Amino acid sequence: MARSLNRVQLIGNLTRDPELRYTPNGTAVCSFGLATNRSWKTDSGEKHDEAEFHNIVAWNKLAELCSQFLVKGRKVFVEGRLATRTWTGQDGAQRNRTEIVISDMILLDSNRGTAGATAVPAEQPVGEAAKEPEEKNPSSAKASASASASGFGGQVGGQGSKKNKRGNSCSAANR
């Protein structure tokens, strides 16, 4: 059997505030835009800048966390897979949209001055990559590993209360 890989990793800034919705059966889905920039110089030394815009989608607990902690302009790392949706519009025309369905998100900038994002410190992992090495905190790594199995990294708003990388307490009450 041939192997295949569908993985996307991006670092960029949000182009709009996240939009949280719920499916008819109650599953959370959050969508937002992400811009990545590329700069280069031509042979003559002329500088060029180019922005690429991506449609990002998060599901379940990660969707709720994205909605809670992200705002337009925030710098984040996202990891996921490419997915293309096809549907028929109200005018009868066939529509396609390529999105990145994320499984992991890490906040990269300071949360100072960012409304609605005061409970998460900078560089705080939110998705599956939230596991800390066992040398630093063995009990936290076990909690993160069990929380990751349920689809959430356990670093923000997990069960009970524990200390994050900066020594601040993160608990369900902070959500």
N, CA, C and O of each residue as an XYZ file, in Angstrom:
700
protein
N       0.841     -1.174      0.000
C       0.000      0.000      0.000
C       0.891      1.243      0.000
O       1.846      1.326      0.772
N       0.585      2.183     -0.844
C       1.357      3.420     -0.934
C       0.978      4.366      0.198
O      -0.185      4.463      0.587
N       1.971      5.047      0.706
C       1.737      6.027      1.765
C       1.353      7.367      1.162
O       1.702      7.671      0.021
N       0.639      8.157      1.931
C       0.334      9.520      1.521
C       0.364     10.410      2.756
O       0.304      9.922      3.884
N       0.454     11.694      2.539
C       0.542     12.640      3.633
C      -0.225     13.893      3.275
O      -0.046     14.445      2.190
N      -1.071     14.342      4.170
C      -1.818     15.579      3.999
C      -1.643     16.367      5.286
O      -2.441     16.225      6.213
N      -0.610     17.195      5.353
C      -0.322     17.968      6.551
C       0.071     19.378      6.167
O       0.844     19.590      5.232
N      -0.468     20.342      6.899
C      -0.175     21.750      6.660
C       0.258     22.368      7.982
O      -0.372     22.143      9.015
N       1.332     23.143      7.948
C       1.793     23.899      9.112
C       1.973     25.342      8.669
O       2.672     25.618      7.694
N       1.341     26.262      9.391
C       1.415     27.680      9.033
C       1.665     28.525     10.271
O       1.214     28.198     11.369
N       2.393     29.619     10.075
C       2.516     30.663     11.084
C       2.080     31.944     10.399
O       2.618     32.321      9.358
N       1.102     32.606     10.994
C       0.598     33.826     10.396
C      -0.273     34.602     11.361
O      -0.361     34.284     12.547
N      -0.923     35.639     10.819
C      -1.781     36.504     11.608
C      -3.233     36.347     11.168
O      -3.524     36.188      9.983
N      -4.142     36.396     12.149
C      -5.559     36.292     11.830
C      -6.015     37.512     11.043
O      -5.679     38.645     11.389
N      -6.778     37.278      9.987
C      -7.283     38.367      9.163
C      -8.673     38.811      9.595
O      -9.139     39.875      9.189
N      -9.336     38.003     10.415
C     -10.656     38.368     10.935
C     -10.881     37.620     12.250
O     -10.225     36.616     12.530
N     -11.797     38.116     13.031
C     -12.145     37.444     14.278
C     -12.761     36.087     13.961
O     -13.460     35.944     12.959
N     -12.509     35.095     14.800
C     -13.092     33.768     14.578
C     -14.617     33.811     14.674
O     -15.187     34.591     15.436
N     -15.255     32.959     13.888
C     -16.717     32.838     13.889
C     -17.065     31.440     14.389
O     -16.754     30.444     13.735
N     -17.712     31.370     15.553
C     -18.087     30.094     16.158
C     -19.534     29.786     15.828
O     -20.418     30.623     16.012
N     -19.768     28.568     15.336
C     -21.121     28.089     15.037
C     -21.247     26.691     15.613
O     -20.262     26.087     16.036
N     -22.456     26.193     15.623
C     -22.709     24.827     16.081
C     -23.537     24.110     15.031
O     -24.469     24.681     14.466
N     -23.191     22.852     14.773
C     -23.959     22.036     13.837
C     -25.289     21.682     14.505
O     -25.432     21.864     15.714
N     -26.262     21.180     13.743
C     -27.550     20.808     14.345
C     -27.426     19.795     15.484
O     -28.267     19.784     16.383
N     -26.403     18.950     15.467
C     -26.239     17.985     16.559
C     -25.362     18.524     17.696
O     -25.003     17.769     18.600
N     -25.007     19.827     17.664
C     -24.297     20.465     18.768
C     -22.792     20.481     18.693
O     -22.148     20.870     19.667
N     -22.192     20.076     17.581
C     -20.734     20.091     17.429
C     -20.266     21.510     17.107
O     -20.799     22.154     16.203
N     -19.272     21.990     17.848
C     -18.736     23.331     17.634
C     -17.835     23.340     16.404
O     -17.046     22.420     16.191
N     -17.966     24.398     15.595
C     -17.088     24.606     14.446
C     -16.742     26.095     14.394
O     -17.620     26.954     14.482
N     -15.451     26.383     14.251
C     -14.970     27.764     14.244
C     -14.181     27.996     12.963
O     -13.352     27.170     12.581
N     -14.435     29.108     12.309
C     -13.684     29.431     11.097
C     -13.091     30.827     11.225
O     -13.681     31.724     11.827
N     -11.906     30.981     10.641
C     -11.241     32.278     10.629
C     -10.247     32.302      9.482
O      -9.936     31.265      8.896
N      -9.753     33.481      9.167
C      -8.775     33.643      8.110
C      -7.386     33.832      8.693
O      -7.224     34.379      9.783
N      -6.386     33.373      7.955
C      -4.999     33.502      8.378
C      -4.185     33.988      7.178
O      -4.322     33.468      6.071
N      -3.336     34.992      7.412
C      -2.465     35.517      6.356
C      -1.026     35.127      6.657
O      -0.551     35.276      7.784
N      -0.339     34.628      5.637
C       1.092     34.365      5.725
C       1.791     35.281      4.732
O       1.255     35.558      3.659
N       2.975     35.751      5.080
C       3.706     36.701      4.238
C       5.003     36.089      3.747
O       5.619     35.256      4.411
N       5.398     36.530      2.559
C       6.650     36.082      1.957
C       7.345     37.298      1.382
O       6.720     38.095      0.682
N       8.632     37.455      1.666
C       9.427     38.570      1.142
C      10.628     38.012      0.392
O      11.206     36.999      0.785
N      10.991     38.679     -0.682
C      12.177     38.288     -1.437
C      12.708     39.488     -2.205
O      12.006     40.479     -2.405
N      13.970     39.380     -2.635
C      14.602     40.417     -3.434
C      14.901     39.864     -4.816
O      15.318     38.715     -4.962
N      14.687     40.680     -5.808
C      15.007     40.284     -7.177
C      16.516     40.417     -7.386
O      17.234     40.903     -6.513
N      16.982     39.979     -8.551
C      18.405     40.077     -8.874
C      18.877     41.528     -8.875
O      20.044     41.805     -8.595
N      17.974     42.451     -9.188
C      18.338     43.873     -9.215
C      18.264     44.503     -7.824
O      18.556     45.690     -7.679
N      17.875     43.728     -6.781
C      17.836     44.245     -5.414
C      16.487     44.810     -5.010
O      16.336     45.327     -3.903
N      15.513     44.719     -5.889
C      14.179     45.237     -5.585
C      13.462     44.277     -4.634
O      13.419     43.070     -4.873
N      12.898     44.828     -3.550
C      12.226     44.004     -2.543
C      10.754     43.807     -2.926
O      10.065     44.748     -3.321
N      10.295     42.558     -2.797
C       8.894     42.224     -3.075
C       8.291     41.571     -1.839
O       8.952     40.798     -1.146
N       7.047     41.887     -1.576
C       6.280     41.262     -0.499
C       5.026     40.665     -1.092
O       4.418     41.235     -1.998
N       4.643     39.509     -0.571
C       3.445     38.835     -1.064
C       2.720     38.199      0.121
O       3.348     37.577      0.977
N       1.414     38.355      0.166
C       0.615     37.741      1.225
C      -0.245     36.642      0.626
O      -0.774     36.770     -0.478
N      -0.369     35.576      1.369
C      -1.245     34.457      0.982
C      -2.306     34.345      2.077
O      -1.999     34.456      3.264
N      -3.555     34.125      1.666
C      -4.661     34.070      2.623
C      -5.225     32.660      2.667
O      -5.443     32.029      1.633
N      -5.461     32.171      3.892
C      -5.898     30.794      4.102
C      -7.195     30.779      4.904
O      -7.386     31.592      5.809
N      -8.078     29.852      4.565
C      -9.311     29.627      5.313
C      -9.047     28.506      6.307
O      -8.663     27.403      5.919
N      -9.258     28.791      7.606
C      -8.962     27.842      8.666
C     -10.267     27.412      9.335
O     -11.159     28.230      9.560
N     -10.366     26.112      9.651
C     -11.545     25.564     10.326
C     -11.070     24.697     11.488
O     -10.155     23.886     11.338
N     -11.703     24.878     12.650
C     -11.421     24.053     13.833
C     -12.735     23.441     14.298
O     -13.797     24.038     14.126
N     -12.665     22.255     14.885
C     -13.853     21.535     15.329
C     -13.782     21.245     16.823
O     -12.703     21.234     17.415
N     -14.937     21.012     17.416
C     -15.093     20.549     18.794
C     -14.463     21.518     19.800
O     -14.650     22.730     19.691
N     -13.719     20.992     20.779
C     -13.149     21.814     21.851
C     -12.151     22.829     21.306
O     -12.100     23.962     21.784
N     -11.357     22.435     20.309
C     -10.401     23.367     19.714
C     -11.136     24.550     19.084
O     -10.636     25.674     19.123
N     -12.305     24.316     18.509
C     -13.109     25.399     17.929
C     -13.525     26.395     19.010
O     -13.443     27.606     18.808
N     -13.965     25.890     20.139
C     -14.382     26.773     21.233
C     -13.200     27.563     21.776
O     -13.341     28.741     22.105
N     -12.037     26.928     21.874
C     -10.843     27.622     22.355
C     -10.383     28.693     21.372
O      -9.993     29.785     21.784
N     -10.426     28.390     20.084
C     -10.060     29.389     19.076
C     -10.983     30.598     19.174
O     -10.530     31.741     19.112
N     -12.265     30.341     19.324
C     -13.235     31.424     19.439
C     -12.978     32.274     20.680
O     -13.152     33.492     20.650
N     -12.572     31.642     21.749
C     -12.361     32.335     23.018
C     -11.068     33.145     23.035
O     -11.065     34.264     23.546
N      -9.980     32.621     22.497
C      -8.675     33.236     22.674
C      -8.126     33.974     21.459
O      -7.160     34.724     21.601
N      -8.694     33.795     20.286
C      -8.154     34.438     19.095
C      -8.935     35.687     18.726
O     -10.154     35.746     18.889
N      -8.223     36.674     18.232
C      -8.823     37.890     17.699
C      -8.024     38.304     16.470
O      -6.891     37.865     16.272
N      -8.621     39.141     15.663
C      -7.966     39.635     14.454
C      -6.596     40.225     14.793
O      -6.465     40.999     15.742
N      -5.578     39.855     14.013
C      -4.229     40.364     14.188
C      -3.328     39.479     15.023
O      -2.110     39.649     14.990
N      -3.878     38.554     15.760
C      -3.099     37.678     16.628
C      -2.206     36.742     15.804
O      -2.642     36.233     14.772
N      -0.976     36.511     16.242
C      -0.044     35.610     15.540
C      -0.172     34.210     16.132
O      -0.083     34.030     17.346
N      -0.384     33.214     15.256
C      -0.574     31.838     15.708
C       0.148     30.864     14.790
O       0.430     31.155     13.628
N       0.432     29.705     15.350
C       0.883     28.539     14.592
C      -0.319     27.610     14.522
O      -0.961     27.347     15.539
N      -0.629     27.111     13.326
C      -1.687     26.120     13.172
C      -1.145     24.930     12.402
O      -0.278     25.073     11.539
N      -1.665     23.754     12.725
C      -1.290     22.536     12.022
C      -2.560     21.748     11.753
O      -3.432     21.634     12.614
N      -2.651     21.211     10.554
C      -3.834     20.437     10.202
C      -3.680     19.795      8.843
O      -2.582     19.432      8.422
N      -4.822     19.662      8.160
C      -4.850     19.011      6.844
C      -5.665     19.840      5.874
O      -6.550     20.596      6.277
N      -5.363     19.695      4.597
C      -6.146     20.353      3.550
C      -7.434     19.580      3.315
O      -7.433     18.349      3.296
N      -8.521     20.297      3.137
C      -9.806     19.678      2.816
C     -10.533     20.588      1.838
O     -10.507     21.810      1.985
N     -11.178     20.001      0.849
C     -11.948     20.760     -0.126
C     -13.409     20.386     -0.010
O     -13.772     19.212     -0.077
N     -14.242     21.396      0.165
C     -15.697     21.191      0.235
C     -16.312     21.600     -1.090
O     -15.861     22.552     -1.727
N     -17.329     20.887     -1.497
C     -18.074     21.210     -2.715
C     -19.549     21.267     -2.358
O     -20.063     20.391     -1.663
N     -20.226     22.302     -2.837
C     -21.664     22.432     -2.606
C     -22.293     23.194     -3.762
O     -21.598     23.793     -4.583
N     -23.608     23.163     -3.812
C     -24.351     23.882     -4.836
C     -24.922     25.140     -4.206
O     -25.643     25.064     -3.212
N     -24.605     26.298     -4.777
C     -25.066     27.579     -4.252
C     -26.543     27.809     -4.534
O     -27.176     27.038     -5.256
N     -27.083     28.872     -3.960
C     -28.498     29.206     -4.148
C     -28.831     29.493     -5.610
O     -29.973     29.322     -6.038
N     -27.831     29.929     -6.370
C     -28.040     30.197     -7.792
C     -27.884     28.941     -8.647
O     -27.980     29.010     -9.872
N     -27.641     27.791     -8.007
C     -27.510     26.536     -8.726
C     -26.097     26.239     -9.204
O     -25.846     25.171     -9.764
N     -25.180     27.159     -8.993
C     -23.789     26.967     -9.433
C     -23.020     26.106     -8.432
O     -23.236     26.184     -7.223
N     -22.120     25.289     -8.967
C     -21.259     24.440     -8.146
C     -20.165     25.308     -7.516
O     -19.527     26.093     -8.218
N     -19.943     25.182     -6.218
C     -18.929     25.952     -5.506
C     -17.926     25.009     -4.850
O     -18.271     23.906     -4.424
N     -16.670     25.472     -4.777
C     -15.600     24.729     -4.111
C     -14.884     25.662     -3.154
O     -14.776     26.863     -3.404
N     -14.402     25.109     -2.070
C     -13.613     25.892     -1.116
C     -12.585     24.975     -0.487
O     -12.924     23.926      0.061
N     -11.323     25.377     -0.570
C     -10.246     24.622      0.066
C      -9.949     25.272      1.409
O      -9.740     26.481      1.500
N      -9.934     24.446      2.446
C      -9.732     24.921      3.808
C      -8.644     24.102      4.476
O      -8.280     23.024      4.005
N      -8.134     24.622      5.569
C      -7.208     23.882      6.413
C      -7.965     23.541      7.685
O      -8.320     24.424      8.466
N      -8.206     22.258      7.885
C      -8.890     21.777      9.078
C      -7.805     21.502     10.109
O      -7.011     20.573      9.956
N      -7.779     22.318     11.160
C      -6.661     22.236     12.103
C      -6.924     21.241     13.227
O      -8.059     21.019     13.649
N      -5.830     20.654     13.690
C      -5.859     19.750     14.836
C      -5.028     20.309     15.982
O      -5.038     19.760     17.083
N      -4.305     21.403     15.729
C      -3.428     21.988     16.725
C      -3.303     23.483     16.468
O      -3.308     23.924     15.319
N      -3.191     24.260     17.540
C      -3.026     25.699     17.429
C      -2.180     26.162     18.606
O      -2.423     25.753     19.741
N      -1.188     27.011     18.350
C      -0.340     27.558     19.399
C      -0.328     29.078     19.245
O      -0.074     29.600     18.159
N      -0.608     29.781     20.345
C      -0.549     31.237     20.349
C       0.912     31.651     20.388
O       1.677     31.142     21.206
N       1.310     32.571     19.511
C       2.716     32.948     19.418
C       3.019     34.349     19.913
O       4.178     34.662     20.185
N       2.019     35.195     20.036
C       2.290     36.567     20.437
C       1.867     36.809     21.874
O       1.234     35.966     22.509
N       2.228     37.965     22.362
C       1.845     38.363     23.712
C       0.357     38.647     23.722
O      -0.194     39.131     22.733
N      -0.296     38.348     24.833
C      -1.725     38.610     24.908
C      -2.017     39.981     25.491
O      -3.181     40.311     25.717
N      -1.002     40.784     25.739
C      -1.228     42.129     26.268
C      -1.959     42.967     25.241
O      -1.562     43.038     24.078
N      -3.029     43.598     25.682
C      -3.795     44.470     24.793
C      -4.704     43.727     23.853
O      -5.297     44.344     22.968
N      -4.839     42.420     24.007
C      -5.713     41.643     23.138
C      -6.974     41.301     23.905
O      -6.924     40.545     24.875
N      -8.088     41.841     23.490
C      -9.346     41.617     24.191
C      -9.737     40.152     24.149
O      -9.595     39.495     23.118
N     -10.228     39.639     25.268
C     -10.744     38.282     25.317
C      -9.692     37.192     25.377
O     -10.035     36.010     25.330
N      -8.429     37.551     25.480
C      -7.388     36.516     25.456
C      -6.446     36.645     26.638
O      -5.253     36.370     26.508
N      -6.959     37.060     27.789
C      -6.081     37.328     28.911
C      -5.694     36.086     29.696
O      -4.752     36.151     30.486
N      -6.371     34.959     29.521
C      -6.088     33.783     30.330
C      -4.974     32.909     29.765
O      -4.518     31.999     30.457
N      -4.517     33.148     28.538
C      -3.512     32.293     27.916
C      -2.214     33.065     27.746
O      -2.210     34.093     27.068
N      -1.112     32.615     28.333
C       0.163     33.298     28.153
C       0.713     33.082     26.753
O       0.286     32.172     26.043
N       1.664     33.923     26.359
C       2.299     33.790     25.047
C       2.945     32.421     24.931
O       3.401     31.859     25.927
N       2.987     31.886     23.725
C       3.575     30.590     23.402
C       2.912     29.446     24.155
O       3.551     28.422     24.399
N       1.640     29.597     24.531
C       0.937     28.550     25.259
C       0.266     27.608     24.272
O      -0.619     28.048     23.538
N       0.644     26.325     24.217
C       0.018     25.382     23.304
C      -1.432     25.128     23.687
O      -1.790     25.157     24.865
N      -2.267     24.877     22.672
C      -3.669     24.638     22.928
C      -4.110     23.279     22.412
O      -5.020     22.687     22.994
N      -3.520     22.761     21.361
C      -3.991     21.511     20.766
C      -3.208     20.300     21.216
O      -2.750     20.243     22.357
N      -3.050     19.335     20.336
C      -2.404     18.070     20.681
C      -0.935     18.235     21.056
O      -0.404     17.401     21.790
N      -0.261     19.279     20.579
C       1.163     19.460     20.857
C       1.400     20.087     22.229
O       2.497     20.575     22.498
N       0.399     20.082     23.091
C       0.511     20.739     24.392
C       1.248     19.902     25.422
O       1.371     20.325     26.572
N       1.735     18.746     25.053
C       2.414     17.875     26.010
C       3.773     18.463     26.378
O       4.555     18.844     25.507
N       4.040     18.530     27.686
C       5.338     18.979     28.148
C       6.232     17.763     28.302
O       5.738     16.669     28.574
N       7.540     17.929     28.133
C       8.436     16.799     28.357
C       8.323     16.307     29.791
O       8.119     17.107     30.704
N       8.451     15.009     29.999
C       8.286     14.432     31.321
C       9.348     14.908     32.300
O       9.115     14.886     33.509
N      10.531     15.344     31.805
C      11.576     15.800     32.704
C      11.134     17.047     33.460
O      11.497     17.232     34.621
N      10.348     17.907     32.802
C       9.930     19.148     33.435
C       8.816     18.924     34.449
O       8.884     19.439     35.565
N       7.792     18.163     34.073
C       6.636     18.004     34.940
C       5.938     16.693     34.602
O       5.049     16.683     33.750
N       6.312     15.586     35.242
C       5.758     14.282     34.893
C       4.253     14.212     35.037
O       3.598     13.606     34.190
N       3.673     14.801     36.067
C       2.220     14.712     36.242
C       1.494     15.511     35.174
O       0.417     15.111     34.731
N       2.072     16.651     34.747
C       1.449     17.452     33.700
C       1.476     16.714     32.367
O       0.514     16.771     31.601
N       2.587     16.018     32.087
C       2.685     15.277     30.828
C       1.652     14.172     30.783
O       1.056     13.924     29.735
N       1.427     13.493     31.921
C       0.406     12.451     31.954
C      -0.974     13.034     31.759
O      -1.792     12.455     31.044
N      -1.257     14.182     32.386
C      -2.563     14.826     32.226
C      -2.757     15.270     30.789
O      -3.846     15.122     30.236
N      -1.696     15.821     30.168
C      -1.794     16.257     28.786
C      -2.011     15.081     27.855
O      -2.796     15.171     26.912
N      -1.314     13.967     28.114
C      -1.452     12.800     27.253
C      -2.868     12.253     27.324
O      -3.437     11.884     26.297
N      -3.447     12.193     28.517
C      -4.813     11.677     28.611
C      -5.809     12.662     28.027
O      -6.815     12.254     27.448
N      -5.541     13.966     28.171
C      -6.443     14.954     27.599
C      -6.344     14.952     26.083
O      -7.342     15.174     25.399
N      -5.131     14.699     25.540
C      -4.977     14.661     24.088
C      -5.769     13.527     23.482
O      -6.259     13.646     22.359
N      -5.903     12.444     24.190
C      -6.680     11.328     23.673
C      -8.137     11.718     23.487
O      -8.837     11.129     22.663
N      -8.603     12.709     24.246
C      -9.975     13.168     24.090
C     -10.067     14.324     23.117
O     -11.147     14.888     22.942
N      -8.960     14.699     22.472
C      -8.984     15.728     21.450
C      -8.596     17.108     21.953
O      -8.742     18.085     21.219
N      -8.104     17.220     23.189
C      -7.720     18.511     23.728
C      -6.425     18.348     24.495
O      -6.269     17.385     25.246
N      -5.505     19.260     24.322
C      -4.190     19.163     24.914
C      -4.138     19.355     26.406
O      -3.124     19.016     27.017
N      -5.167     19.879     27.025
C      -5.235     19.967     28.457
C      -4.472     21.130     29.069
O      -4.460     21.242     30.295
N      -3.841     21.994     28.305
C      -3.072     23.075     28.888
C      -3.941     24.259     29.281
O      -3.589     24.975     30.218
N      -5.045     24.492     28.614
C      -5.895     25.632     28.909
C      -7.273     25.123     29.282
O      -7.913     24.425     28.495
N      -7.729     25.460     30.459
C      -9.089     25.127     30.860
C      -9.337     23.648     31.042
O     -10.484     23.212     30.944
N      -8.307     22.854     31.305
C      -8.488     21.420     31.496
C      -9.154     21.135     32.829
O      -9.517     22.061     33.554
N      -9.315     19.870     33.156
C      -9.933     19.485     34.413
C      -9.042     19.914     35.572
O      -7.818     19.800     35.503
N      -9.659     20.403     36.620
C      -8.905     20.791     37.800
C      -8.088     22.041     37.569
O      -8.382     22.827     36.668
N      -7.067     22.226     38.377
C      -6.226     23.404     38.279
C      -4.766     22.961     38.285
O      -4.386     22.070     39.044
N      -3.950     23.586     37.436
C      -2.533     23.289     37.415
C      -1.775     24.519     36.975
O      -2.382     25.505     36.556
N      -0.458     24.478     37.061
C       0.372     25.616     36.698
C       0.793     25.505     35.242
O       1.112     24.419     34.758
N       0.792     26.662     34.533
C       1.293     26.674     33.164
C       2.784     27.005     33.181
O       3.392     27.046     34.250
N       3.382     27.242     32.008
C       4.826     27.463     31.911
C       5.301     28.673     32.703
O       6.449     28.707     33.146
N       4.441     29.661     32.887
C       4.832     30.862     33.620
C       4.447     30.798     35.091
O       4.632     31.777     35.814
N       3.915     29.667     35.550
C       3.562     29.527     36.943
C       2.163     30.023     37.262
O       1.766     30.024     38.427
N       1.405     30.446     36.255
C       0.046     30.911     36.483
C      -0.887     29.707     36.521
O      -0.662     28.711     35.833
N      -1.917     29.808     37.315
C      -2.871     28.708     37.431
C      -3.869     28.747     36.284
O      -4.449     29.795     36.000
N      -4.071     27.618     35.627
C      -5.070     27.485     34.569
C      -6.094     26.482     35.046
O      -5.735     25.363     35.412
N      -7.336     26.848     35.050
C      -8.376     25.923     35.481
C      -9.608     26.110     34.630
O      -9.681     27.024     33.809
N     -10.561     25.249     34.829
C     -11.816     25.362     34.087
C     -12.498     26.687     34.384
O     -13.247     27.192     33.547
N     -12.256     27.260     35.553
C     -12.860     28.538     35.897
C     -12.323     29.677     35.035
O     -13.002     30.690     34.867
N     -11.110     29.531     34.483
C     -10.536     30.579     33.640
C     -11.185     30.656     32.279
O     -10.993     31.633     31.555
N     -11.955     29.637     31.917
C     -12.595     29.655     30.601
C     -13.765     30.525     30.707
O     -14.486     30.712     29.727
